[in-house]
């Protein structure tokens, strides 16, 4: 049997992997000792030169289906791991057939939920994980994606200015439709509540969390936050004709949540006395797109919001409100952000993403300023934070020194 590789962006180095061995027998010369989430399949994370991939053994048809599904999700901009390819026709050295393998790109600075708790996360932070799952689930449903297996184990988390952003990592059971029905949404929520409740209870029983986790309260939180966000993003709002300002207010509320409104359905009655509005197309990333246009940086939305707030403070402090925003952003990058990033030692660059480091430095400045009773310089704060806290953190990315 001939081995076959189907890949969206072929990496010749993939051919050098030991495909004639089961994944569980792959050695440390290719496998990266990076935290992995729980999975029904055998998964290995490998590094090939400067690229890192996750390899999962599964059946041929399942591998191809998930590969195509992840490609479709990538095209429509849903937060999910990026597919690299599928390997079939594997044979062991004894001629025995081996499972197919799905290859995805490793999501840098991402961690499975259990690893977060081994890095100091406590029970009181669990709602922030649930909030991230809720945002992901709402975005998937808006895109017409029925998940079918909502769980913490099927998600990778990236830090997002003190909160988290969730990425779909397992699309094996997913279906993509033009529009998802209320019944499908309800099923996803129900399955998610059952799976997440069981995962949290297992996590608590394992001793990974010191304080008790109120699983029922967490599930109530998941359902209520989902319903509130879905209602805000899709709900119909009716008002009088002399309240047209409510259209702009609705858009502003969505912007505050991090969403842009690409299409708004506005209906008025024949007499023009009442107006109904309903968002038709919304997309998360309002602040991300704004900071990218100003600085070129690609970051999570809450991180972007934090950077934009500091940029606004910089603008006010130096009275630059009349200057072009792109010029002001360039000054901020050269005077604030880039010099701070240059202070980070090379062996600490894998601790956190630059935008998350900057967020923590801003938090640290608030505490230092409160202690001293006066505003502390941002560069002094950065040096103190890096020396006292950053260098002691575990790496969350694969660095060249590993």
N, C-alpha and C positions, 0 to 999 in steps of 0.2 A: 504494500500500500504506500502511495506517495504522500508525503506530508504537504499540506496546503496551508498557505498563510494569506488571509484576506485582511488588508490594512488600509485605513483612510490616508495615513501619512507614513509610508513604509520607512522603518528604521532598520537598515541592514544589520545592525548589531543584534536584533532579535533572533536572527538565524544562529547566533553563537550560543544561545541558551541551551541547556541540556535537555532537549525535548524528549530524548529517549529514556528519561527517568521520571517517575511520578513526582509531583511537586513536593510531597512530603520528604523526598530523598534529596532535594536540591541542597547544596552545601553553602557554607558561609561566604565562599568566594563570589557568589552572585546575589545571595539573599541579604537584604538590609535588615538589621535588627530594629525594625520600627514597629510601634504598637499597631495591632490589628484588631478590628472589632470581631464580635462573635459572628460566625457564619456557618450555614449548613454545608458549605463547600470548603475544600482546602484552598487557601489563599496564601500567596507568597508575594512579598514586595521585593523587587529586584532593581539594581542600579546598573545601567549600561552607559558607560562613559559619564556624561553630565546629565543623563535623563533617568528618571525613576518611574517604574511601572508597577501596577498591581496585576498579578496573574491569578486567575481563578479557574479551577478545573470544573467542568460541567459537561452536559450532553451536547452533541453537535447542534441539534435544532434549537436548543435553549440558548446556546452561545450566540448563534447567528441572530436569533430574535432579539436578545438583549442588546447586542451590538448595534443593530439597526434602530432599536428604540432609543438608545443613548444618542445616536447620531441625530435622530429627529428632534430629541429634546435640546440638543446642542444648537440646532438650526433655529429653534424658536426662542433661544435665550433662557431656558430654564436652568436653575442651578443644579448641576449634576456632574459627576465625574466624566471626563472626556474619553470616549472609546478610542483605542489604538488599533485593535485588530482581533482576529480569531485564528487560532491554529487548530487544524484538524488533521486526521490521518497519522496521528502519533503512534509509534510502535516502540515497545521496550526492547532492550538488547536481546531478550529471549524471543522476540517476535510477537509478544502479546500486545493486543491493542490497548492503547491508553486513552483516557478521556480527552475531549477537546478542551481548549483553554481560551478564555476571554481575557484580553489584555486591555487595561485602561491606564491612562496617565495618572500618576500619583498626584493628589491635590496637596500642594505645598502648604505647610503650616496648618494642616488639618489633623484632627485627632478623633478617634472613636470615643464614645461617651465614657466608657470605663476608664480610659487613660486620663480623662480630665479629673476624675476623682483621685487618681494616684498622684496628681499634681496640685493637690491642695484644695480642690473643690469640695464644698460641704453641702449638706442637705438644703440649706437656705438658698443655694444657687440653682436648685433644680427648676424652679419656675422660669428662669432665663433660658434653660434648655428647651422647655416646653414652648416658650414664646417663639424660639427659632424654628421648632418643628411646625408650629401653627402657621408662621409666615411661609414656610416652604410648602406646606400642604395647600394653603390658599392659592399660592402662585401656580402650583401644579393643576389645581382644579380650574383656575381661570384659563389655563392653557388647554383645557380639555383632557387632562391626563388623569386616568383612574389608576391609583397606585396598587391597591389590593393587598398590600402587606406593610402598612404603616408601622414603624417601630423605631426605637432608638438605635438598634443594631444595624439598620439599613441606611444610616445617615452618618456623615462625617461633619464635624463641627470646626469652624474657624472663629477665632476671637474677633470681636467686632465692637471696639471701644467699650470694653467692660461687659458687653453682652456677647451673643454668638450669632453666627450665620450658619444655616444648615444646608448641606448638599446631599442630594440623592446619590446613593452609591450602589443600589441594587434595584434594577428596573425589570427583573425577571418576570414578575407577575403583572406588570403595568400594561395599560391599554391607552391608546391615544385616540380621542374622538373630536369631532368638530365642536361639540359642546357636551359637558358632563351633566348628567341628570341629578336631581336632588336625591334620588335613591342611591346613586353611586357615591355621592358625597357623604351621605349618612352612613353608608357601609364603611367607607374609609375611616370616618371618625370613630365608629364603633370598634372596628378592628384595632385602630390606633390606641384607643383607651384600654382595650383588653391587653394588647401586647406591652404597652408602656407600663401599665400597672404591674404586670408580671415581672418585667425587667427591673423595675425599681424595687420590688419586694426581694427579688433575687440579689440585687446589689446590696440591699440593706442586710440581708441574711449572711452575705459573704464577709461582712465586716469591713467592706471598703468605705462605708460611710459611718461615722461615729454617732451622729445624732439620728434619731428615728425619722423616717420619711412617711408622711401622711399620704399614702397612695390615693385614697379617695378624694382628698382635697386637690391633689395634683391633676387627677382626671377631670374633676369639676372645672379646674382652671383651664385645662386644654379645651374642653367643649365651649365654655363661655367665651374664651378669647377667640376661638375660631368663629363663633357665631357673630361676635362683635365686629371682627375685622371683615368677614365676608359681607355683613350688612353694610358697613361703611363703604366698601369698595363697589358693591353692586346694587345697593338698596335704592328704591324709588322714593323721591322726595317731592312733595307737592306744596305749593305756596301761592300767595296772591301775586298779581301782576305788578303791584307796587313794591314787591320784595325781591327785585331782580338781583340785588346784591348777594342773595343767598347762593346764586350760581358761583360767583367768585369765592365765596366763603367755603363752599363744598370743595372746590378745586384746591384751595389753600389747606383745608384739613387733610386732603389726600397727600398733598406735597409734604406736610408736616410728618405724615406717616412714612414718607420716603417714596411715594408713588407718583408717577406722572399720569395725567389723563390724556390718552391719545384720541379718544372719541367720547363725546357726551351726547346722549339722546335727549333733546328738549322738545316737549310737546305742550301746545297751548290749546285751550278750548276755543270754540268759534267766536265767542265774545271777547276773548283775550283777557278774561278775568282771573284765570288760574293757570299756573305753569307747573309742569311736571318735569323733573330732570332725573336721569339715571346714567351713571357712567357705563359705557359699553366696552371700552378697552382701556385697561390700566396696566402699568408696568412699573415694578419696583426698580429703583436706581436713580431717583431724582437728584439726590445729593452726589452720588457717584459720578453721574454724567457731568454735573457742574464742576466738581473738583478736577475731573479729567480734562475738561475743556480749558480750565485755567492753568493747570500745572502739568498735565500729561500723566499724572499718577492714576493707577487703577487700584481702588481700595473698596472695602465693604461700605455699605451705605451709612451706618452709624459712625464709622471712622471718618468718612467724608464730611459728615455733618460737624464732627469735632474739629476737623481741619479748617472747614469754612468759618466756624465760630472764631477760631484763633486768627484766621486771616482778617476777619471783620474787626477784631480787637486791634490788630496791627494797623489796619487802615485808620481807625479812629485815633489811636495813640499818636501816629505821625501825621494826622490831618491830611490824609491822601484821598478823601472821599471824592474829590473832583477829578482825580486821575483815572485813566483807563484801568479797568479791573485786571486785565491781563498783565499790564505793567506792574501794578501793585502786587499781584500774585508772584511775578518774577522776583520782585524785591524781597518778598517774604520768603521765597524759596532760598535765595542767596544769603539773606541775613539771618534767618531763623532755622528753617527746616534742614537744609543741607549741612550747615556747620554742626548742628546737633547730631545728625547721623554720622558725621565724620568722627565724632568723639567715641563711637562704639568700637571696642577692640575687635579685631578680626575673628577671634574665637568666640565672640558673643553674637555674631550676626545671625546665628540659627536659633536664637532664643525666642524671638517674637518678630512678627512683621514690622517694618519701619513705622507704619501708621499706628500700629498698636503700641509700639514703644513710645511714640510721641504722645499718644493719649495718656499713657501711664505717667509720663513726665509732667503733663499738665495736671493730672491728679496729685502728683507728688508736690508740685509747686503750691497747690492749694493748701496742703497740710503744712508745708514749711512756712508759708506766709502766715497761716493761722498761729503757728507756734511762736513766730518771731514778732507778730503784730505789725508786719510791713510786707509789702510786695517783694518777693525774691526774684532776682534775675533768672530768666529762663535757662541761660547757659550754665549758670551756677547750679541751678536745680538739676539740669541734665547730668552734670558731672557727679553730683551727689547720688542721684538715682542709679546711674550706671554702676558706680563703685559699690553701693550698698545693696542693691536689689537685682539689677539685671544680670550681673555676672553669676549670681547664685541660682538663677533659674535653669531648669532643664531645657535642652534643645527641643524645639518643636518642628524643626526642619532638618532635612538631610544636608549637611554641609560638606565641603570638600575635604575637611580634615578628618572625616570619619574613616 
